[in-house]
Amino acid sequence: MESMTTKTIHIDEDIYKRLFKVAKQLQTELKHSVSVDEAIKIMMDDFGRKNKISDLAGTWDISEEEVETIKQSIKDGWRRWKTSV
């Protein structure tokens, strides 16, 4: 079991209320008691996972026409770059 170090931090009253609201929502989702400490850990873990560009793969609903427009824009950009170098 991990040893727990106690630290005092100062947070705004609004943040304090929001933190407990998040803990309550997590408790409902996870169907078990969630401490503020656990809520913070879950939010921190989620923050790291939710900020990966690879998470966006396959989420863009795009038509073939839009794909062709993007491809053409990229080709045009490369052509302009090559002629300016």
Secondary structure, DSSP 8 states (H G I E B T S, - for coil): ------------HHHHHHHHHHHHHHHHHHTS---HHHHHHHHHHHHHHHT-GGGGTT-----HHHHHHHHHHHHHHHHHHHHH-
